[in-house]
Amino acid sequence: MRKKRKQSEAKIRVLLVDDHAGMREGLRRFINLQPDLSVVAEADGYSALDVFVRTRPDVVLMDGSMPGKNGIEVTRELKQVDRAVKVIGLTLYESSAYLEDMIAAGAKGYVLKTGAATHVAEAIRAVAAGKTYFDESVPRRPSASAETQTVADDLSADELAILKRVANGQTNDEIAAALKLSLPVVERRRTAAMKKLNVRSRAELARVAALRQW
């Protein structure tokens, strides 16, 4: 009996956030069939925050395109409550710009609903372990290739400190407060880092930083 309890506790606890009951049911059945995964709760965009606070899951599988309150907005709310929250975006859209917005909001990965079900399990395991997971079938912007480049030798420790907080979903104001810097200094260092990494938007920078686990 004690052995079974320990095995149950070792499972990765997942919160499903999706407005479609049918989609949640399908995901729940698949995830619960995995020996190391367990769905502990389900929610829609409006109830996600309350359910998260009550259950404290290891990973949140988040539908990105819910009506009324989409996954990007809900992910931002979760990050305000718990900076360490691990969110995986789940979407029908194969738009790199849309999914980069999810990463900028704080998601650590994304999978397509039209992709293989096994990708969902792979993503959950990876993100739960502190890694990132990005569905390879999603087209990437050319500048996003910076994720595989070597970090520029002249990337300063100050700039890296900014990147780490961008990857964690913090705003410029929050970064300025945390590092006790003025807002112009934060913006200047972020801009310099973006130039060195060859990225053109805050969303792309967040994605690169997340991929490199800064």
Secondary structure, 3 states (H helix, E strand, C coil): CHHHHHHHHCCEEEEEECCCHHHHHHHHHHHHHCCCEEEEEEECCCCHHHHHHHHCCCEEEEECCCCCCCHHHHHHHHHHHCCCCCEEEEECCCCHHHHHHHHHHCCCEEEECCCCHHHHHHHHHHHHCCCCEECCCCCCCHHHHHHHCCCCCCCCHHHHHHHHHHHCCCCHHHHHHHHCCCHHHHHHHHHHHHHHHCCCCHHHHHHHHHHCCC
